[in-house]
């Protein structure tokens, strides 16, 4: 049977075309270009680094530079980009036409600082590791021939890779009004040995989550249903996994050794009763978050999440926000204790991130919008900036980086 490209990869294709915002690509070798340097071989002629306009100034300089993966349109190129807190482009790696990048940041590999990102085109791509001289030293692809997913590339403290992938399966979904052999797009987490490409661990959404937990639109009859839409895998403070599903509105804590579910936050089978602290608000579905991205452990049973609250069809709360949640496992409660709203009052319908910086500030990428912002621990807006119209970045990070010349 011939299937259409699943929705998740049509989004990726739109990113390549510059119609939406940040995401995936196919690897180019050799050192990357700095701002103003000649473009990478295959990059569009005259591709420029997307400029950053700073709207609000006041963040500290000591938190590092800002790491973006903008998706360009018109004269702007797509690729990993580093900018200063003043908005100056420090480094830009223009990618070949038809490719795009996502999740660009610094990490540590084999005890040394590296640059990492995912790059690809359509349903193909790989995760890339560059050294401090901007030379590629490794690349990671999913095992078992699964389709790569652009949302995440995380290097563990033990020097393996945690990546996401997708696979098309079939399921009897007549109870949901679909086919007895309904094609489904299942989300997969893989831990990969970076040096050998060997699969060390795998978790598949279909083996652990009921299809009936999904809030996703049903899509076209006979075509793969993107019911789960995996979009993050992070390590909790105890070394187990935090997995995010956009369409079940749930964060799953999963045992990294056994794959067993440890708890669920949000959605139809939440382990925790959700509530809001004074001055905070649940959405119209009575949830803390919906269509969310980027769950980050903060320690002491505190977690931050980027809360889109919209998929472009349904909006449960506006504007989009970054939320902080306190879990009480003994009481079985999850409390929304803090939130910061999109400064322009806008709603992101896809993507987004919320990173706690080394001094405790919160750097937020507003996903499918062109904005990114930094907030103090008390919620004061310290920094706000934007990319040009039609250009956006899936995630943004503020991190230290000292390249070797």
C-alpha positions as CSV (number, residue, x, y, z in Angstrom):
1,X,0.0,0.0,0.0
2,X,1.3,3.5,-0.8
3,X,1.0,5.9,2.1
4,X,1.2,9.6,2.1
5,X,4.1,11.1,4.1
6,X,2.9,11.3,7.7
7,X,2.0,14.7,9.1
8,X,5.1,15.0,11.2
9,X,7.3,14.7,8.1
10,X,5.1,17.1,6.0
11,X,5.9,19.6,8.7
12,X,9.6,18.9,8.3
13,X,9.2,19.4,4.5
14,X,7.5,22.7,5.1
15,X,10.4,23.7,7.3
16,X,12.8,23.0,4.5
17,X,10.7,25.2,2.3
18,X,10.8,28.0,4.8
19,X,7.0,27.9,5.3
20,X,7.0,27.2,9.0
21,X,10.0,27.0,11.4
22,X,13.0,25.1,12.8
23,X,13.7,21.4,12.5
24,X,15.9,18.7,10.5
25,X,18.7,17.9,7.8
26,X,21.3,15.7,5.9
27,X,24.9,16.0,7.1
28,X,27.5,18.2,5.4
29,X,31.1,17.5,6.2
30,X,34.0,19.9,7.0
31,X,34.2,23.0,9.1
32,X,31.2,25.3,9.3
33,X,31.2,28.8,8.0
34,X,31.4,31.7,10.4
35,X,29.2,34.8,10.0
36,X,30.2,36.5,6.8
37,X,32.3,33.5,5.6
38,X,31.6,31.7,2.3
39,X,28.6,29.4,2.4
40,X,28.8,25.7,2.9
41,X,29.0,23.7,-0.4
42,X,25.4,23.3,-1.7
43,X,24.0,26.2,0.4
44,X,21.8,28.6,-1.5
45,X,23.9,31.3,-3.1
46,X,24.1,34.5,-1.0
47,X,22.3,32.8,2.0
48,X,22.6,35.2,5.0
49,X,22.5,34.4,8.7
50,X,19.1,35.4,9.9
51,X,19.6,38.6,12.0
52,X,18.3,38.9,15.5
53,X,16.4,42.1,16.7
54,X,16.7,42.6,20.5
55,X,13.5,44.1,21.8
56,X,14.2,44.0,25.6
57,X,17.7,44.3,27.1
58,X,18.7,43.4,30.7
59,X,19.9,39.8,30.9
60,X,23.3,39.1,32.4
61,X,26.3,38.6,30.1
62,X,27.7,35.7,32.1
63,X,25.1,33.1,31.0
64,X,26.8,32.4,27.7
65,X,25.6,32.9,24.1
66,X,22.3,32.0,22.5
67,X,22.1,28.8,20.3
68,X,19.5,28.8,17.6
69,X,18.6,26.7,14.6
70,X,16.6,29.2,12.4
71,X,14.7,28.1,9.4
72,X,15.2,30.7,6.7
73,X,13.1,32.2,4.0
74,X,13.9,34.6,1.2
75,X,17.5,35.8,1.5
76,X,18.0,34.0,4.8
77,X,19.7,30.7,5.1
78,X,18.9,27.8,7.4
79,X,21.3,26.2,9.9
80,X,22.9,26.3,13.3
81,X,23.6,29.8,14.6
82,X,25.2,31.3,17.6
83,X,24.4,34.9,18.6
84,X,25.5,37.1,21.5
85,X,23.1,38.5,24.1
86,X,23.4,41.8,22.2
87,X,22.0,40.0,19.1
88,X,25.3,39.9,17.2
89,X,25.7,36.8,14.9
90,X,28.9,35.1,16.1
91,X,28.8,31.9,14.0
92,X,26.5,30.5,11.3
93,X,26.6,27.3,9.4
94,X,24.5,27.7,6.3
95,X,23.1,24.3,5.1
96,X,22.6,23.0,1.6
97,X,19.3,23.8,0.0
98,X,16.5,21.4,1.0
99,X,18.0,20.7,4.5
100,X,17.4,22.2,7.9
101,X,18.6,21.9,11.5
102,X,17.1,21.6,15.0
103,X,18.1,21.2,18.6
104,X,21.4,23.0,18.3
105,X,23.4,23.3,21.5
106,X,26.6,22.5,23.3
107,X,27.0,19.2,25.1
108,X,29.9,17.1,26.5
109,X,31.2,14.0,24.7
110,X,34.2,12.0,26.0
111,X,34.9,14.7,28.4
112,X,35.2,17.5,25.9
113,X,32.8,20.3,24.9
114,X,31.1,19.7,21.5
115,X,28.4,21.3,19.3
116,X,25.5,19.0,18.4
117,X,22.4,19.3,16.3
118,X,20.0,17.2,14.2
119,X,20.0,17.8,10.5
120,X,18.0,16.2,7.7
121,X,15.4,16.6,4.9
122,X,12.0,15.1,4.8
123,X,12.0,11.6,6.3
124,X,15.9,11.3,6.3
125,X,18.5,12.8,8.6
126,X,21.0,12.2,11.4
127,X,22.4,13.8,14.5
128,X,25.7,15.5,14.2
129,X,28.6,16.1,16.6
130,X,31.3,18.8,15.9
131,X,34.4,19.4,18.0
132,X,35.5,22.8,19.3
133,X,37.2,23.5,15.9
134,X,33.8,23.1,14.1
135,X,34.9,19.8,12.6
136,X,32.4,16.9,12.5
137,X,33.6,14.0,14.6
138,X,30.5,11.7,14.7
139,X,27.0,11.2,13.4
140,X,24.1,9.1,14.8
141,X,21.2,7.5,13.0
142,X,18.3,5.4,14.4
143,X,18.8,1.7,14.5
144,X,16.6,-0.9,12.8
145,X,15.9,1.4,9.8
146,X,13.4,3.5,11.7
147,X,12.7,7.0,10.5
148,X,14.7,9.7,12.3
149,X,12.9,12.3,14.3
150,X,14.2,15.9,14.5
151,X,13.1,16.8,18.0
152,X,15.9,15.5,20.2
153,X,19.6,14.6,20.3
154,X,20.9,14.1,23.8
155,X,24.3,12.8,24.8
156,X,24.2,11.0,28.2
157,X,26.8,11.5,30.9
158,X,28.1,8.0,29.9
159,X,28.6,9.1,26.3
160,X,25.7,7.3,24.6
161,X,23.1,9.1,22.5
162,X,19.4,9.3,23.3
163,X,17.4,10.0,20.1
164,X,13.9,9.8,18.9
165,X,12.5,7.9,15.9
166,X,9.2,7.0,14.3
167,X,7.9,3.8,12.8
168,X,4.7,2.9,11.0
169,X,2.7,0.0,12.4
170,X,-0.9,-1.2,12.3
171,X,-3.5,-1.5,15.0
172,X,-7.2,-2.5,15.3
173,X,-8.8,0.9,16.0
174,X,-12.4,0.1,15.2
175,X,-13.3,1.2,18.7
176,X,-12.1,4.7,17.8
177,X,-14.0,4.7,14.5
178,X,-10.9,3.8,12.4
179,X,-9.9,0.7,10.5
180,X,-9.3,-2.8,11.9
181,X,-5.8,-2.5,10.3
182,X,-5.3,1.2,10.8
183,X,-1.8,2.5,9.9
184,X,-0.3,4.4,12.9
185,X,2.8,6.4,13.5
186,X,4.4,5.2,16.7
187,X,7.0,7.2,18.6
188,X,10.3,5.5,19.6
189,X,13.1,6.3,22.0
190,X,16.5,4.7,21.3
191,X,19.8,4.7,23.2
192,X,22.6,4.3,20.7
193,X,26.3,3.6,21.1
194,X,27.8,6.7,19.3
195,X,31.0,4.9,18.2
196,X,29.4,1.8,16.9
197,X,25.8,2.7,16.1
198,X,24.7,-0.3,18.3
199,X,21.2,-0.2,19.8
200,X,21.4,-0.3,23.6
201,X,17.8,0.4,24.6
202,X,14.5,1.0,22.9
203,X,11.0,2.1,24.1
204,X,8.0,2.2,21.7
205,X,4.9,4.2,22.5
206,X,2.6,1.4,21.1
207,X,3.8,-1.1,23.7
208,X,3.0,1.2,26.7
209,X,0.3,3.7,25.9
210,X,-3.3,3.1,24.7
211,X,-4.2,4.6,21.4
212,X,-7.4,5.9,23.0
213,X,-5.3,8.3,25.1
214,X,-4.7,10.4,22.1
215,X,-6.2,13.9,21.4
216,X,-4.8,13.9,17.9
217,X,-7.1,14.7,14.9
218,X,-8.0,11.4,13.1
219,X,-6.5,12.4,9.8
220,X,-7.2,10.9,6.4
221,X,-8.8,7.4,6.2
222,X,-6.2,4.7,5.4
223,X,-3.2,7.0,6.1
224,X,-0.9,6.7,9.1
225,X,-2.4,8.3,12.2
226,X,0.1,10.5,14.1
227,X,-1.6,9.7,17.4
228,X,1.4,10.1,19.8
229,X,3.8,12.6,18.2
230,X,6.9,12.0,20.4
231,X,8.8,15.2,20.8
232,X,11.3,14.9,23.7
233,X,13.4,12.5,25.7
234,X,15.4,13.8,28.7
235,X,17.1,12.3,31.7
236,X,15.5,12.9,35.1
237,X,17.7,13.6,38.1
238,X,17.8,9.9,38.9
239,X,18.9,8.8,35.5
240,X,15.6,7.6,34.2
241,X,13.7,9.0,31.2
242,X,11.2,11.8,30.7
243,X,9.3,11.3,27.4
244,X,6.9,13.9,26.0
245,X,3.9,13.2,23.8
246,X,2.3,16.2,22.1
247,X,-1.0,14.5,21.4
248,X,-1.6,12.6,24.6
249,X,-0.8,15.8,26.6
250,X,1.4,13.6,28.8
251,X,5.0,13.5,30.2
252,X,6.0,9.8,30.9
253,X,8.7,8.8,33.4
254,X,10.2,5.6,32.1
255,X,12.8,3.2,33.6
256,X,15.9,3.4,31.4
257,X,16.8,-0.3,32.2
258,X,13.4,-2.0,31.9
259,X,11.2,0.4,29.9
260,X,8.6,0.2,32.6
261,X,6.3,3.2,33.2
262,X,7.1,4.9,36.5
263,X,4.5,7.7,36.4
264,X,2.5,9.8,34.0
265,X,2.0,13.5,34.3
266,X,-1.1,15.0,32.5
267,X,-3.4,13.4,30.0
268,X,-6.2,10.8,30.5
269,X,-4.3,8.5,32.9
270,X,-2.2,10.9,35.0
271,X,-0.6,9.5,38.1
272,X,-1.1,12.9,39.7
273,X,-4.2,15.0,40.4
274,X,-3.4,18.4,38.8
275,X,-4.1,21.7,40.5
276,X,-3.0,25.3,40.3
277,X,-1.4,27.4,43.0
278,X,-2.9,30.8,43.9
279,X,-2.5,33.1,40.9
280,X,-2.0,30.3,38.5
281,X,-4.5,28.8,36.0
282,X,-5.3,25.4,34.5
283,X,-6.4,25.4,30.9
284,X,-10.0,24.8,29.6
285,X,-9.5,21.0,29.8
286,X,-8.4,21.2,33.4
287,X,-4.8,20.5,32.5
288,X,-1.5,22.2,33.4
289,X,-0.3,21.8,29.8
290,X,-1.4,20.6,26.4
291,X,0.4,20.0,23.1
292,X,3.6,20.5,25.2
293,X,7.3,20.2,24.6
294,X,10.6,20.0,26.5
295,X,10.1,18.7,30.0
296,X,13.1,19.6,32.1
297,X,13.9,18.3,35.6
298,X,14.9,21.0,38.0
299,X,15.5,18.8,41.1
300,X,13.4,18.5,44.3
301,X,10.4,17.2,42.3
302,X,10.2,20.4,40.3
303,X,9.8,20.3,36.5
304,X,9.6,22.9,33.7
305,X,7.6,22.4,30.5
306,X,7.0,24.5,27.4
307,X,3.2,24.7,27.2
308,X,2.0,25.4,23.6
309,X,-1.7,25.0,24.5
310,X,-2.6,24.8,20.9
311,X,-2.1,22.6,17.8
312,X,-3.5,25.2,15.4
313,X,-7.0,23.6,15.5
314,X,-7.8,23.6,19.2
315,X,-6.6,26.2,21.7
316,X,-7.1,25.5,25.4
317,X,-5.3,28.5,26.9
318,X,-3.8,31.6,25.5
319,X,-1.1,32.9,25.3
320,X,1.5,30.0,25.3
321,X,3.6,29.8,28.4
322,X,6.4,28.1,30.2
323,X,5.2,26.4,33.3
324,X,6.9,25.1,36.5
325,X,5.3,22.1,38.2
326,X,5.8,20.7,41.7
327,X,5.1,16.9,42.2
328,X,4.1,15.5,45.5
329,X,4.4,11.7,45.0
330,X,3.1,11.0,48.5
331,X,0.0,13.1,48.1
332,X,-0.4,12.2,44.4
333,X,-0.6,15.8,43.3
334,X,1.0,18.0,40.6
335,X,0.8,21.7,41.2
336,X,1.3,24.5,38.7
337,X,3.4,26.8,40.9
338,X,4.8,29.3,38.3
339,X,4.3,30.3,34.7
340,X,5.6,33.0,32.3
341,X,3.6,34.0,29.3
342,X,4.6,34.9,25.8
343,X,5.4,38.6,26.0
344,X,3.5,39.6,22.9
345,X,0.4,37.6,24.0
346,X,0.8,35.1,21.2
347,X,0.1,31.4,20.9
348,X,2.6,28.9,19.5
349,X,0.9,26.1,17.6
350,X,4.1,24.0,17.4
351,X,7.5,23.5,18.9
352,X,9.1,25.5,21.8
353,X,11.5,25.0,24.7
354,X,12.2,26.3,28.2
355,X,15.8,26.0,29.5
356,X,16.9,26.9,33.0
357,X,20.2,28.6,32.6
358,X,23.2,28.2,35.0
359,X,22.2,31.3,37.0
360,X,18.6,30.2,37.4
361,X,17.0,32.4,34.6
362,X,14.6,30.7,32.1
363,X,15.4,31.0,28.4
364,X,12.3,30.3,26.3
365,X,11.9,29.7,22.6
366,X,8.4,30.5,21.6
367,X,8.4,27.6,19.0
368,X,6.6,28.3,15.8
369,X,6.7,32.1,16.5
370,X,9.8,34.1,15.8
371,X,10.5,35.1,19.4
372,X,12.7,34.0,22.2
373,X,13.0,35.4,25.7
374,X,14.8,35.2,29.1
375,X,13.1,35.6,32.4
376,X,14.4,36.0,36.0
377,X,13.5,33.3,38.6
378,X,10.7,35.7,39.8
379,X,9.3,35.9,36.3
380,X,10.6,39.3,35.2
381,X,11.2,39.7,31.5
382,X,15.0,40.3,31.2
383,X,15.5,39.8,27.5
384,X,13.2,39.5,24.4
385,X,14.3,39.1,20.8
386,X,13.0,38.0,17.5
387,X,14.1,36.6,14.2
388,X,12.8,38.1,10.9
389,X,9.2,37.4,9.8
390,X,8.8,33.9,8.5
391,X,11.9,32.6,10.4
392,X,11.8,30.8,13.7
393,X,13.7,28.3,15.8
394,X,12.3,25.1,17.3
395,X,14.4,25.4,20.5
396,X,16.8,28.0,21.9
397,X,19.5,27.6,24.5
398,X,21.8,29.9,26.4
399,X,25.1,28.2,27.0
400,X,28.8,28.9,27.4
401,X,31.0,28.1,24.4
402,X,34.8,28.5,23.8
403,X,35.8,27.4,20.3
404,X,39.4,26.5,19.5
405,X,40.8,28.7,16.8
